[in-house]
Amino acid sequence: MFTTIEVIKRSMLGIAYGGIFTFIFLTIAMINNLNTNIPVIWKSMLASFILGIFFGVASFIFEHDNWSPLKKTIIHFSLSIACYFSIALFIGWIPLKVQPILISIIIFIVIYVIFWFSYTIYFKKLEASLNEDLSRRK
């Protein structure tokens, strides 16, 4: 389950996602003529990579067969929100003010729910496809 190769693969996939999100941010900044300096970009990119690695490796949570889907989701969500806000507040993506923090929490939850439903639908379709394939083979 937790082979070194699998951890490296998921970490690299997470870094790729972090790079994509950084590219999107930089594109938006460029379109809006936002000026920033290299250390800010570097810190943001590093934070994106760290978050990508976290989400890549945290996907192992959903492979615990002993846990219910609800338990897996609660643990993953709790770790995810703690990790994201620790980094986002430290890096300065979110100002240390009540309103920006509350708005960020709402946005985080909405994005998390969208990803959760998307993966749930995907795996339900995969399950149905596999069951259909097994039925045809009998």
Buried (B, 14 or more C-beta within 10 A) or exposed (E): EEEEEBBEEBBEBBBEBBBEBBEEBBEEBEEEEEEEEEEEBEBBBBBBBBBBBBBBBBBBBBEEEEBEEEEBBEBBBEBBBEBBBEBBBEBEBBEEEEEEBEEBBEEBEEEBEEEEEEEEEEEEEEEEEEEEEEEEEE
